[in-house]
Amino acid sequence: MANIKSARKRARQSLTRRKHNMSLRTAVRTAIKNVKKAVAAGDKAAAARVLQDSHSVIDRGASKRVLHRNAANRQKSRLAAAVKALQ
């Protein structure tokens, strides 16, 4: 347990930030799963629509540094390729 006042404050801040970051990370993972489900269903129009929504969620996660920007771009690229291959 932290004994110094500033260390106690940092511990509180880290808990708050962890909650926030976890919610962002969960949103990113859910967005990725939604696109994969739409691709598995085979509906290209729905998959393209969900892909657009997921791009913004993934970009938001990358801008908040919850997800590395290269990892975000890789995910977006793979999802787009999966949707494109639905023809």
MODELLER restraints for C-alpha pairs under 7 A, 6 or more apart:
rsr = mdl.restraints
at = mdl.atoms
rsr.add(forms.Gaussian(group=physical.xy_distance, feature=features.Distance(at['CA:2:A'], at['CA:8:A']), mean=5.40, stdev=0.5))
rsr.add(forms.Gaussian(group=physical.xy_distance, feature=features.Distance(at['CA:21:A'], at['CA:66:A']), mean=6.16, stdev=0.5))
rsr.add(forms.Gaussian(group=physical.xy_distance, feature=features.Distance(at['CA:24:A'], at['CA:61:A']), mean=6.13, stdev=0.5))
rsr.add(forms.Gaussian(group=physical.xy_distance, feature=features.Distance(at['CA:25:A'], at['CA:61:A']), mean=6.80, stdev=0.5))
rsr.add(forms.Gaussian(group=physical.xy_distance, feature=features.Distance(at['CA:25:A'], at['CA:66:A']), mean=6.39, stdev=0.5))
rsr.add(forms.Gaussian(group=physical.xy_distance, feature=features.Distance(at['CA:28:A'], at['CA:57:A']), mean=5.91, stdev=0.5))
rsr.add(forms.Gaussian(group=physical.xy_distance, feature=features.Distance(at['CA:28:A'], at['CA:58:A']), mean=5.44, stdev=0.5))
rsr.add(forms.Gaussian(group=physical.xy_distance, feature=features.Distance(at['CA:28:A'], at['CA:61:A']), mean=6.66, stdev=0.5))
rsr.add(forms.Gaussian(group=physical.xy_distance, feature=features.Distance(at['CA:31:A'], at['CA:54:A']), mean=4.97, stdev=0.5))
rsr.add(forms.Gaussian(group=physical.xy_distance, feature=features.Distance(at['CA:31:A'], at['CA:57:A']), mean=6.95, stdev=0.5))
rsr.add(forms.Gaussian(group=physical.xy_distance, feature=features.Distance(at['CA:32:A'], at['CA:54:A']), mean=6.57, stdev=0.5))
rsr.add(forms.Gaussian(group=physical.xy_distance, feature=features.Distance(at['CA:34:A'], at['CA:50:A']), mean=6.98, stdev=0.5))
rsr.add(forms.Gaussian(group=physical.xy_distance, feature=features.Distance(at['CA:35:A'], at['CA:47:A']), mean=5.96, stdev=0.5))
rsr.add(forms.Gaussian(group=physical.xy_distance, feature=features.Distance(at['CA:35:A'], at['CA:50:A']), mean=5.81, stdev=0.5))
rsr.add(forms.Gaussian(group=physical.xy_distance, feature=features.Distance(at['CA:35:A'], at['CA:51:A']), mean=5.87, stdev=0.5))
rsr.add(forms.Gaussian(group=physical.xy_distance, feature=features.Distance(at['CA:38:A'], at['CA:46:A']), mean=6.50, stdev=0.5))
rsr.add(forms.Gaussian(group=physical.xy_distance, feature=features.Distance(at['CA:38:A'], at['CA:47:A']), mean=4.86, stdev=0.5))
rsr.add(forms.Gaussian(group=physical.xy_distance, feature=features.Distance(at['CA:39:A'], at['CA:47:A']), mean=5.79, stdev=0.5))
rsr.add(forms.Gaussian(group=physical.xy_distance, feature=features.Distance(at['CA:39:A'], at['CA:82:A']), mean=6.96, stdev=0.5))
rsr.add(forms.Gaussian(group=physical.xy_distance, feature=features.Distance(at['CA:39:A'], at['CA:83:A']), mean=6.19, stdev=0.5))
rsr.add(forms.Gaussian(group=physical.xy_distance, feature=features.Distance(at['CA:42:A'], at['CA:86:A']), mean=6.68, stdev=0.5))
rsr.add(forms.Gaussian(group=physical.xy_distance, feature=features.Distance(at['CA:44:A'], at['CA:83:A']), mean=6.65, stdev=0.5))
rsr.add(forms.Gaussian(group=physical.xy_distance, feature=features.Distance(at['CA:44:A'], at['CA:86:A']), mean=6.20, stdev=0.5))
rsr.add(forms.Gaussian(group=physical.xy_distance, feature=features.Distance(at['CA:47:A'], at['CA:83:A']), mean=6.31, stdev=0.5))
rsr.add(forms.Gaussian(group=physical.xy_distance, feature=features.Distance(at['CA:48:A'], at['CA:83:A']), mean=6.55, stdev=0.5))
rsr.add(forms.Gaussian(group=physical.xy_distance, feature=features.Distance(at['CA:55:A'], at['CA:76:A']), mean=6.44, stdev=0.5))
rsr.add(forms.Gaussian(group=physical.xy_distance, feature=features.Distance(at['CA:58:A'], at['CA:72:A']), mean=6.08, stdev=0.5))
rsr.add(forms.Gaussian(group=physical.xy_distance, feature=features.Distance(at['CA:59:A'], at['CA:72:A']), mean=6.83, stdev=0.5))
rsr.add(forms.Gaussian(group=physical.xy_distance, feature=features.Distance(at['CA:61:A'], at['CA:67:A']), mean=5.63, stdev=0.5))
rsr.add(forms.Gaussian(group=physical.xy_distance, feature=features.Distance(at['CA:62:A'], at['CA:68:A']), mean=5.68, stdev=0.5))
rsr.add(forms.Gaussian(group=physical.xy_distance, feature=features.Distance(at['CA:62:A'], at['CA:69:A']), mean=5.11, stdev=0.5))
rsr.add(forms.Gaussian(group=physical.xy_distance, feature=features.Distance(at['CA:62:A'], at['CA:72:A']), mean=6.22, stdev=0.5))
